Amino acid sequence: MTLADVARAAGVDMSTASRVLRGEATQRVREETRVRILKIAEEMQYLANPLARGLRTQRTDTLGIVVPQLDNPVFASAIRGAELAAAERGYSLLISHREPGETATTIAKISRTNRVDGLLVASLDDDEVLRTDLAAARVPFVLMNRILPGAALSVVLDSRAAARKGVEHLTALGHRRIAHLAGREGGFNARERLQGYRDGLAAAGIAFDEKLVGVAGYTAEGGTTAMRALLPQHPTAVLAATLVSAAGAMATLHEAGLRIPEDISIIGLHDAPVARMLYPALTSVAMPTEEMGRVAADLLIRALAGEEPEPVAPLPPGALVVRGSTGPAPH
């Protein structure tokens, strides 16, 4: 069924049918006419042609989202939140994957070739690499869990507060030698979580020891390697910057014959179903990653509508989810 078919059946011209079906607020159509057009369109199972509309309006009603890891629960959750928010506002979501350090300008490609109206961007790249990519995008964008000097719109998690909450849980259990599996050196989130770790130590009167900090990045392999390097320091507890690196660290602890939590406790930032599948189940600080995706998509859609949204405050961490991986410090 075409727009012309709907207009003919409703006894109106095509421009009137088009305005009603688009839901234009300024339309001057009698209520009974509007109801008749909508009823006929539903009966005829009419669907607008997005390609034709896009050619006319230069809009696609599609948002793009670029993430560095598709297998990371953090980004999967953010995608889900963004998709829900986009659908509520009549937008589709196009997902693209860009590995950290890739030289190809994925952001430019998705904004030009696929003709998205705007972009949601999560990146683990250095600021200058990301800034170069964003300059080539030529569409509005919102950064997720990242602050880039000069970029107006971003939605971030309060990683510093989350890390402090994790350390406070461990110190309450009597731990004093607490190691930290940090994110990528120089990264925004890595800095925030390291500072939160230090805040938690200071609140308990524990001096910071750089020998208890290992860079794990954002992979299980990184967690495995960093944990292995920290074992000679004899920590009694570990704060992992991510759920994924915590899983890798637990593999190393099992391999070393250490009992969790009797010999060493471990806690990760971000909670997901996989945390319950580890052995023992991982104690976690929940992070509102799905909400981050929702808020970012809403912010972008409002910007596309010509609004000037206010900056969003960091989203506070969720609850501490205590499971079997943390326990009292060994004597």
Protein Blocks (a to p, Z undefined) as FASTA:
>chain_A
ZZklmmmmnopafklmmmmmnopakbccdfklmmmmmmmmmmnopacdfklmmmmnopah
iacdddfbfkbmklmmmmmmmmmmmmmnopacddddddehiabdfklmmmmmnopabdcd
ddfbdfklmmmmmmmnopacddehiacehiabdcdddfklmmmmmmmmmmmnopabdcdd
dddehiaklmmmmmmmmmmmmmnopacdfklpccebjafklmmmmmmmmmmnopabdcdf
bfklmmmmmmmmmmnopacfkloccddehidfklmmpccdddddddffklmmmmmmmmmm
mmmnopacddddddddddddddfkbccddZZ
